[in-house]
């Protein structure tokens, strides 16, 4: 019985220590204020996607530098065939300049035409 109590106490202390050393939210990566897109490159709907009549939404997280250029993109969700086309296009977008870099969440919609 005492062993379980000690394990519980050790677990609680370990959890408290982990929470006290957890990384804090950095204002440099704040996505609360959306930046306006200045230059939006059209997304290419690939021949494979067209042949398969794929449609849907790809969500991309763009890390935007203070000058408005895209430093990195990360696919958050969407069909893999569509995701690469969305990432390639968003990499070439430009946002308005800001004091800090920011994460901009972008939804790219695909539909066969």
N, C-alpha and C positions, 0 to 999 in steps of 0.2 A: 504494500500500500504506500509506504514511504517512497519507494522507487518511482512510482507513477507521479507522485506529488513533486518530486525533484525534477523529473523529466518535464512536467508541465511548467515548472518555474523556469527551467533552463530554456524551454521553448519560448516562453513569454519574454524573457530577457533577450534572447536572440532576435525575436521579432521586433522588439523595441529598438535594438541596436541597428537593425537593418533599416528601419523607418527613419531613424535619426540621420543616417548617412545616405539616404536616397537623394538622387540628383534633383535639384530644384529646377523649376521652369525658367528658361533663359529668355529675357525680353528680346534678344536678337533673333529668336526663332518663334516669336509670337505670331499667330495667324489670326488674331482677333480682328485686326483692321485689314480689310481686303484692299489690295492695290489694283489700280485700273490697268487693264491690258491695253498697250499702245499699238502693238503690231502682232496680229494673230495670223499665223501661217495656216493655210487650209490643210486639213488632214486628208491624206491619200487613202481612198477606199480600195484595197488591194483586189487584184483579179480573183484570188482564192476566196476572199470574203464575199465578193460579188457572186461567184459561182455557187457558193454555199448559201447565198442569200442571208448572210449573218447580219443581225442588227442588235443593238444594245448600247449600253453606256459603259465607258471605261473611265474610272476615276484615277487621276494622276495627282501626286503631290509634287509640286515644283518648288525647289529651293531657289529663291530669287535673290540675286546679289543686290547691294545698294544701288548699283547703276541700272538695274532693271533687267539685266541678262540672267539667263537660267544657268545656275551652277550644277544642278543635278535634278533628276526626275526619279520618282519611285512609283511604280504601278501599285495602286491600292486594291483595285478590283476591275473585273471585266474579262471578256473572252480573250484568250491568249493570241489568237490570230489578229484581233483588233487592237490589242494592247500595244504591240510594237509600233504600229502606225501612229497611235495617239502619242506615245512617248517621243517618237521622232519629230512630230509636228510641234509639240509643246516645248521641246528643247530649243526651238528656233523662235519662240514667242519673246516679246519684250514687254516689260511692265514699266510703269512710271517709276522714276527714281525715288528712293526713300533713304532715311537716315541709317537704317539697318537692313540686314537680309531678313527675308521672311519666307514662310512656307505658304504657298498658295495652292488650295485644293481646286482642281479643275475637273469638270465632267465633260467628256467628249462623247457626243451622241453619233451613232452610226445607224444608217438605214439604207437599204438598197434602193437605187433610183431607177 
